[in-house]
Amino acid sequence: MPAPALAHAADAPILLREMAGPVAVLTLNRPAQRNSLSEPLITELHQALAEIGADKAVRAVVIAANGPAFCAGHDLKELTARRNDADRGRAFFAKLMNACSAMMQAIVQLPKPVVASVQGIATAAGCQLVASCDLAVASEAAAFATPGVDIGLFCSTPMVALSRNISRKQAMEMLLTGEPVPAARARDIGLVNRVVAAGTERDQAIALAQQVALKSAYTVKLGKEAFYRQAEMNLADAYRYAAEVMTQNMLARDAEEGIGAFIDKRTPTWRDE
């Protein structure tokens, strides 16, 4: 599904939501503002993720965007306007950065896989959004950057997600130079999974999400949580924790069903338990 033209009604929803089978598609819809993460958009994204987390009908999520840019990061005009506050914006800046960080963590903590569909530039917090997703499909026309250093505002919060996706040297180069990384290089350094023909990224991201949605939701939930938890542990603790998860998983009904189906050469019937 191609992204619509830049024209955008002032009263149009800033976040669109639709279903593609068992996949919820959340579309950033501030094309004139390059889908910058304003306070209202951060709030709506966080609320949508909370609702999706509790909805058993949703088995995976795609985050996409309308217009030529995926996401240009924070809304700098919104931030600048608060410099007239009595505290020069300090309280608002802290509130916004913490709200954005909580929303990014909600993606990681969501018990369902989240796939980014990136059709254009993803900069600063937009790059952070891609890095926070479990998987990412990028158009050949997409590019990624953390250019805050160019305007005197180091991309410190985007750094958290970025440095957990790619190597330190690659992350530091992006953070210190601000130079855009084209889609093919983003794939090579591990920021995205796939690079596809421009205009096909949304359909291919949905197809990838639908592929994962065929698995046991219980198994995916258990595995996603374990993946991120063990990554922060030392080797011995990670193996100890992973063994506990495997034991718990083996006792689950879906593991019994899945192993039995494999032995019997039949398709498993998941109950997500």
Secondary structure by P-SEA (a helix, b strand, c coil): ccccccccccccccbbbbbcccbbbbbbccccccccccaaaaaaaaaaaaaaaacccccbbbbbbcccccccccaaaaaaaaccccccaaaaaaaaaaaaaaaaaaaaaccbbbbbbcccccccaaaaaaaaccbbbbcccbbbbcccccccccaaaaaaaaaacccaaaaaaaaaccccccaaaaaaaccccccccccaaaaaaaaaaaaaaaccaaaaaaaaaaaaaaaaccaaaaaaaaaaaaaaaaacaaaaaaaaaaaacbbbbbccc
